[in-house]
Amino acid sequence: MNQKTIQTIQRVAKRLSKKYAFGYYDREDIEQECFLLAQEALDKFDSERGNLENFLYVHLSNRLKDFLRNNYYRRDFVCKKCGGEDPHCDSCQRRRWRFLQKKNLVEPIDIDHVNCNNESNAYTTYNLLEQVELEEIFGLINRYLEIELRIDYLKILEGMHVPKHKREIIEARIIEILDEHGYDIPK
């Protein structure tokens, strides 16, 4: 790649970055993304069909629209199974979960609303005892939870979707384990 090509890519990337910056992706991030996409696109360029700048502008604009759509926007969705009416529909729950994950990635965090209560973050004797007890509980669960339930248990810990009937089985087994080891769990 020669210097003229690099300058052309930079010029197109600067123009497009103004239009496609969003969320955590500021102009510099979009310019870097353009540069990477342009390097991939150079193999497809045919000088007989037009000039490089026009080709890059159209190609990068289309790729950035895809990038923006895949990372930010979601069209309204009507579930084929339930029509969007059933709040317990697995398909709708997965879609909502994916949408929320992407939404959380692209929305800036308001630093003023991030747990301003410093006392709750301080390590006090109570918090230390509570942490030790939680570690004991997780240790018991890890030691005694059957292997066939472990994958779904780990998914629950990661905030991933697990069908309701499997969650109920895992919760019942965890209550049994803790009850066997002297923990008083309200039912």
N, C-alpha and C positions, 0 to 999 in steps of 0.2 A: 504494500500500500504506500503510495507516494504522498508527499506533503500536500499537494493540491486536493487529493481525495480526502485526507484528514480534515483540511480546512472546510471542505464542502460538508462533510458529516457534522462538524462542529456548528456550522452556520445553520443547518437544518435542525439540529438538536436544540439550539438556542431558541429558534422560532417555535418549535413544538413544545418545549418545556413550559412555556408560559401558559399554554392551553391545557396541558394534561397533568399539571401538578395537583395533588390532592392528598388529604390526610397527612400521614407521616412521610409521604413521598414529596419532597420539595423539588425545586427546579433542578438542583444539581443531581439529585437521584434520577430524575427523568432523563437528564442529559446523558448520564452514564448508561442508563438502560437503552437509550437511542443509539449510543455508540456501539454497544454490544449487538443490538439488533441489526444495525447497519453493516457490521462486519459479516454477519451471517447472510445478509441480503446481497452483498457485492457479487457473489457467484451467479446470481440470477439476473444481474444487470446486462442488458444488451444495448451497446452504444448506438446501434443502427435504429433503434426504436425511439430514442429520445435522449435527453441529457441526464446526467447523474443526479443533479439536484432535484429535478421533478420526480424522478424515479424514487429517490430516497424519501422525499416529502410524502408521497402517496403511500409507499410501503410502510414507513415508520408511523404515519398517522393511523393506518389500519391496525398495525400491531399494537400501538398504544391504546387504541379503542378497545381491543381485546384485553389488554393488560388491565385497563381501568374497569371494564365490565367484570372480569374474573376476580378482581381484588376489592371491588367496592360495591357496585350496583347489583341488584337482583330484581328481575322482573316479578310482577305479581304472579303467584303460583296457585293454581287450582289443582288439588290432589285428585288423581284419577281414582283412588280407592274410596275416599270419603267425601270428596268435594270441599275439603277444608273445614268440615263441620265437626269432626271428631277430635277432641283435644288429646286423645290417647293414641291416635294413629301413628304407627312407627315411621311411616314415610314423612308425615308432616313434622314430627319431632326431630328427625334427622335434618331435614331442610332448615328448620328454625335454628337448630344448634349450629349448623355450618354458617348460616347467615350471621348469627351473633358473633361467632369466632372471627369472621372476616370484618364485621363492623367494629369489633374491639381493636382490630389491628390498624384500621385506618383512621379512627377518630382520635384526635389529640387528647391527652389527659390534662384535665384541669388541675394543676398542681395545688391549688388552694383547697381542693376537696379531697386530697389524699390523706386520710387518717391524721387529722391535725391534733388529735389527743395524744400527746407525747407520753402521758402517764400510763396509758394502756400498752405502750410499746416497751416500757421499762421492765427490766427483769426484777421482779420482786420475789420474795420467798414463796408467796402463793403461786405465782406463775411458774416457778421452778418446780414446786411440788406437783402442780397440774401437768407440767411437761413430762415429769418422770412417770406419772400415772398413765398418761397417753402413750408413752413409749412402751410401758408394760403391756397395755392393752393391745397395741399394734404387734408387739412381740408374740402375745398369745394367739392373736388371729393368724399371724404368719406361720406359727408353729403348728396349729391344729386345723386350719382350714384345708379342706380336701383339695387336691390338685385340680379336679374337674371344675371346681368353683373359682379357682384362683385367677384365671384369665378375666372372667367377668368382674371379679372383685377389683382387680387392678384397673380395669376400664372405669369402674365407678370412681375410684380414687383420682383418676385423671380427668374426670368430668365428662367422659364419653357416654354415649347412649348405650344402655343395657335394657333389654325388654323387661317389662314390669314383673312378669312371673319369675324371671331369673333373679331380679333384684330382691323380690320377696323371699325366695329360697335362701339367698346369701344372707339377708338380714336375719332370718330365723336361725340360721346356723351360727352366725356371730353371737346372737343373744344366747344360744345354747352354750357356746364356748365360754362366754363371759360368766354365765350363771354357774357352770361347772367349776369355775375358778374363784367363786366367791364375790363376784361383782353384782350388785343389786341394780338391775336394769329395769326401768319402768316399762310396762308392756301396754 
